[in-house]
Amino acid sequence: MNSNMENAAGQMASSRLLCALGLCVKAGKVIFGVPMICDALRRGGKNTPLLILEASDTSENTHKKITDKCKYYGVKHIRLCQNGEQLSAAVGKSSHIGAVAVTDKGLCQLIEKYI
């Protein structure tokens, strides 16, 4: 019984996380994909990533690249339980996405509540 309740709670938190990501997209505060995120980190400025969310199924090379960039630029990085397809669906994209970055402090706090 406890296992079922924990599983249901985990699914609800996951659903809320994905809904919060959708809200971030509607607000225009998301950067999609690893190359665009790395470019935004290098440029800095107003749309600098504050939180990077990585899909669970990225390759070892992609994971290392994101981890290294986040350490270098001092950006919080979280590897999600959701895969690239689930992440893509949450942000309204049809192709596989390895990572997304949130650029608004308040929205980052919202997302961190559900992780």
MOVEN-V760658 format. One record per backbone hydrogen bond with DSSP energy under -1.0 kcal/mol. NH is the residue of the N-H (numbers start at 1). CO is the residue of the C=O. If there is no record, write none. Layout:
BEGIN
nh=NH co=CO
nh=NH co=CO
END
This chain:
BEGIN
nh=5 co=1
nh=6 co=2
nh=7 co=3
nh=8 co=4
nh=9 co=5
nh=10 co=6
nh=11 co=7
nh=12 co=8
nh=13 co=9
nh=14 co=10
nh=15 co=11
nh=16 co=12
nh=17 co=13
nh=18 co=14
nh=19 co=15
nh=20 co=16
nh=21 co=17
nh=22 co=18
nh=23 co=19
nh=24 co=20
nh=25 co=21
nh=26 co=22
nh=27 co=23
nh=28 co=25
nh=29 co=24
nh=31 co=101
nh=33 co=99
nh=37 co=33
nh=38 co=34
nh=39 co=35
nh=40 co=36
nh=41 co=37
nh=42 co=38
nh=43 co=39
nh=44 co=40
nh=48 co=45
nh=50 co=102
nh=51 co=102
nh=52 co=76
nh=53 co=100
nh=54 co=78
nh=55 co=98
nh=56 co=82
nh=63 co=59
nh=64 co=60
nh=65 co=61
nh=66 co=62
nh=67 co=63
nh=68 co=64
nh=69 co=65
nh=70 co=66
nh=71 co=67
nh=72 co=68
nh=73 co=69
nh=74 co=70
nh=75 co=70
nh=76 co=50
nh=78 co=52
nh=80 co=54
nh=87 co=83
nh=88 co=84
nh=89 co=85
nh=90 co=86
nh=91 co=87
nh=93 co=88
nh=100 co=53
nh=101 co=31
nh=102 co=51
nh=103 co=29
nh=108 co=104
nh=109 co=105
nh=110 co=106
nh=111 co=107
nh=112 co=108
nh=113 co=109
nh=114 co=111
END
